[in-house]
Amino acid sequence: MAYWLFKSEPDDFSYSDLVRSPRKTTGWDGVRNYQARNYLRDQVKKGDRVLFYHSSTETPAIVGIAEVVKESHPDPTAFDPESKHCDPDSDPNSPTWFQVSIKARRAIEPPLALPALRAESRLAGMELLRKGSRLSVQPVSPEHYAIVLELAGLPVDT
């Protein structure tokens, strides 16, 4: 099992939106960064755990835990002219953009705010905390994942 952090702007799609989705599941669509796409396409696997992170908000924070329930498949929003994520150059026969499907497992209450994460010395080296890090899909080491769960008061198998 691997661990990931997926960023979402809560005004676009929040952890609460995920919980309200049918079967608490959604396709993680709209990723249009090649490095993040490569993670989704090549490395994120069914059963992997995801830290769900609210970005571009007054207090960015890890707000929930999700699980990957479907591995890489073409992102249908790339082919949908009505979607804000449409890519007219993406060919359904040779897709450029991919998604995985995730399912909500557990909310983190209270959320783990970015300042508190930065203050935790054991999280040094975590990609999220690296200066200039903006990647919307990023790996998380097993050690950092365990520390985040400890900070949230959750068991390691969450």
N, C-alpha and C positions, 0 to 999 in steps of 0.2 A: 504494500500500500504506500502511496505517495501522498504528499500534503501540498495544498495550493492555497493561494489567497486570490480571490476574484474581487475586483473593485466594481462598484456600481454607484451611480449617482441616485440617491433615494428619490429624487423627483422623477427620474425615468423609470426605475424599477428598484423597489426596496425589498428588504428581507420580509416585511409584512406582505408585500405583493406575492412573493414566492410562497409563503404560507397559505395565502388565499387562492393560489393557482390550483387547477384540477390536480388531484393526487399530490399536492404540494410540490409539483414538478414543473420545470420549464427548460426549454432549450436556451443555452447561454449564447444568444445571438448578438450580432452587431459588432463583433471584435474586428477591427480594421487596422491592426498593427501586425506586421509580419512576424515579429518575435513571439508575441502573444498567440497568434494564429498557429505558429509552429508548435508551441506547447500544447494547445488544444488538439491539433491534428496528430501529433507524434508521441506525446508523452502522458497526457492526462488519460487515466484508465478507469474503467468501471470499478467502483469500490473505494476510489481515492476520496479523501476528505478535503473539504473546502472551507476556509475561513471566509465568510461573507463580510465584505468591508464597504461601508458607506463612505464615499469620497465626495469632494466638492460640496461640502456642507459646513455649517458653522463649526461643528466638532466632529471631524472624521473619526470613525471608530469601527472596530470589529463588532458586528452586531449579531452574528449567528454562525451556525455550523451547517454545512450541507454535505451531501454525498453525491458523487458522480454515479448516475444510474444508466447512462448510455454513452458509449464512447463516440469518438469523432465521426461526424457525418456532415454533409454539406449544409451550410447555413442558408435556409430558404429565403431569408430577407435580402440576400445578395441578388436574387433574381426577381424580386417583387418591386415593380416600378412605383408602387404606392408606399413602400417602406422608406424611411429616412436613411436606412442602411443599404439601399440598393446600390449595386455596382454594375453599371451597364456593360463593363468589360468582362465580367465574370460569366463564364460559359458553364451551363449545367452539365455538359458532357466532360468538362475538365475544370471543376470548381476551383476557385481561388480561396474562398473563405469557408471556414468550418466552425462547427459548434459542438459542444457536448451537452448532455441534459443532466441537470442536477435536481436533487430533492432535498427539501428542508428537513433537517434532523432536530435542531434545537436552537432557540434564541439564546443570546447571551444577554442576561439582565443583571446588573446594568451593563450597557455596552462598554467595551474596553477602548477608551478614547486614546487618540494618537499621543497626546502629551504623557499619559500614563505609560504607554508602550515605550516611548522614548526614554522615560525615567528608569526603566527596568534594564539594568546592566547586563542581565543574562540574555537579552535579546540583541545584543551587539552583533552586527553582521547580518541581521534580517533584512532582506531586500526592501521591504516596505519602509524601513527606517534609513535606508541609504540616501544621502543627499542627492536630489535630482531624480529619484526613482519615480517614474510615472506609469510603469507597465501595468496594464489592467488585469493580466493573468501572470502570476509569478509563483515560483516554487517556494515552499517553506520547508525547512529542515525538520526532521522528526523531533529534534531537541527543542526547537523554537515552538513547534506545534504543542508539545507537552507543556511548555512554560505558559503559553497563552491559555491553555485549558486550566492550568493551575491558577493563574490569575483570575480566571472566570469562575473558579470554584467548581469546575466540572471534572468528572473522572476521565482518565486518559483514553478510555475506549469510546469516547463520544464521537 
